[in-house]
Amino acid sequence: MDRGDKLINNRSPKRILLFFVILFVLSVLCSFLISGLIADAIMREQIDSMLSILGGGKFTALPDADAIAKGESLITQFGVDAQMHPSLMEGYAALRMTLFWILMGFSGILCIAGAACSLRQVDVIYNQLEEIRKDCFAIAEQQKTQTELYGEDFGCVRRICEGVNLIASRMTHLSASLYGEKQFLKDFLTDFSHQMKTSLAVIRLNHDMLTQFEELPQEKKDLLSEEITLHLDGMETLVLSALKLAKLNADAVTYEMQECDLSQTCRRAAERLSPLMRTKYIHLCFDDTQEIRFLHDAVWLGEAIGNLLKNSIDHSKCTELRMELERLPGAVKLMISDNGKGIPQSEIPTLFERFGRKSNNATMQSAGVGLAIAKQIIEAHHGDISVYSELGRGTRFEILFLNQIL
């Protein structure tokens, strides 16, 4: 935008010009009035000096009242006295015009200089705003992340730059979050579809065999039907677990925090898995006589604890599970350990990622998202989870809930 466009498209320069035009007109009127007053004063002093000299006063001295009176008496017959109007004197008009042009020229120069300086400052501000506009386009097109800081410290233009930079930083953060969510959704769908393909392939194959080979023995048909049922159950588990994980990632869960006994929450989580533990001959050691009450959602926290227990049941090949509760100053510690095969150290950093571990169970009862769900629920309860494992000796999950004791 050039200076002509700035003058045409903005009202402020027009208002500045109008203000100084009005100021110049007023200065012309004032100059005319002031020049008349000064000319009157000069001519009145000139009349007094002439009368004083005629009355015998000295030329180099100030006019004397007595000398003025004598001089006035000498020329009163000619109609001249000290009270005559100064405009009647010769040269009055020329003197007044000279004073007028001097005053008008001085005030005109001041008005022009003021208008030029004001327009210059406005032009500087418009140039800075134009640069901010260009930076905003660059930020929108992701060519820049922030605008330059223009203007004076604590000035309006500087505050505009700071506001633009704040918006830009939040846009960058939002863009990164959206990209992360998009990448999460992409990876989630990829992993989810990969988990589903195996079971769908088995179901389709078994269905084709049941429909195309009618001469199959009844025992074989029962086996194929049982496999279809098991894989359907596994797919249901996967879908439900994936929906829970998606709900947690979308912050769509409302936790009903109540003062509950953590021992009872752990006991109910273990009871839901007791049939599976009996099937695998796993013994659970847990002393639920200690009452530790603190604010938590018993249903969702029970879900997290159950997922940690089920992880050990599905993966560790253990014979014993142990849950321990400990009251600490300002915190509660929950430990879940097994005597299984342990976890390699290289797998621990990705242990809580969705589909991070594959189940040993061919029925697909382990969906691969249990630990990811558990971690999010624990963090929502202001907790922190750590993993300690040694190959051949087992794994221990330690959960520390801070500032939750009542």
Secondary structure, DSSP 8 states (H G I E B T S, - for coil): --HHHHHHH-HHHHHHHHHHHHHHHHHHHHHHHHHHHHHHHHHHHHHHHHHHHHTT--SSS---HHHHHHHHHHHGGGT--TTS-GGGSTTHHHHHHHHHHHHHHHHHHHHHHHHHHHHHHHHHHHHHHHHHHHHHHHHHTTS-SS----SSTTSHHHHHHHHHHHHHHHHHHHHHHHHHHHHHHHHHHHHHHHHHHHHHHHHHHHHHHHHH-TTS-HHHHHHHHHHHHHHHHHHHHHHHHHHHHHHHHTT------EEEEHHHHHHHHHHHTHHHHHHTT-EEEE---S--EEEE-HHHHHHHHHHHHHHHHHHS--SEEEEEEEEETTEEEEEEEE-SS---GGGGGGTTSTT-S--S-TT----S-HHHHHHHHHHHTTEEEEEEEETTTEEEEEEEEES-B-
